[in-house]
Amino acid sequence: MEYGEFNSINTSLVEYERTTKRVPTMKSLGSDKQENKVSKSNSTENCDQIATVEEKIDFSNVKIEPLFEETVDFDTFSKSDFRAVKVKECVAVPKSKKLLQFTLDDGTGVDRTILSGIHAYYEPEELVGKTLIAITNLPPRAMMGIESCGMLLSAVNNLKDSEDEELHLIMVDNHIPAGAKLY
């Protein structure tokens, strides 16, 4: 092929690119290799998306406690160490109706044990793998002969015209790594 022929082919390609509408696409490196994995997991992801459809919740019958009137200064607040923790294991404490024993990853590389009296609201197996929020710098406290090193945060409310209490552990996005500090 001579230079003139090559140049005319090049010109034709430039003209073709100019007149052809191109749609930008984003492909990760190695996407061809992962294509089969993606097609298999699409059905699972679609099921997850269907299961996470937001439902309307009626809060009109919820009674909220009044806010504290006493204020704390920022230095006092900042002494509490709030961390994201991942639930590695959760079991009911023997001989206790209320307590669950959590084995948590707090990002330090050493498992943390926290006991929480929430068995009336949660079964242990449904909490494994969740990302929760804990206060990690409370002094250890023994309960039922087991040392608890922290406290899990929950939201609590009563229903109007009822003594029944609702409790919901504060769960956050599983993309938040264990040990992430909250401010």
Beta strands, then each sheet from edge to edge (+ up, - down):
strand 1: 62-63
strand 2: 82-92
strand 3: 100-105
strand 4: 112-116
strand 5: 131-135
strand 6: 141-143
strand 7: 146-148
strand 8: 151-152
strand 9: 154-159
strand 10: 165-169
strand 11: 171-172
sheet 1: 1+ 9- 10+
sheet 2: 4+ 3- 2+ 5- 8+
sheet 3: 4+ 3- 2+ 5- 11+
sheet 4: 6+ 7-
end
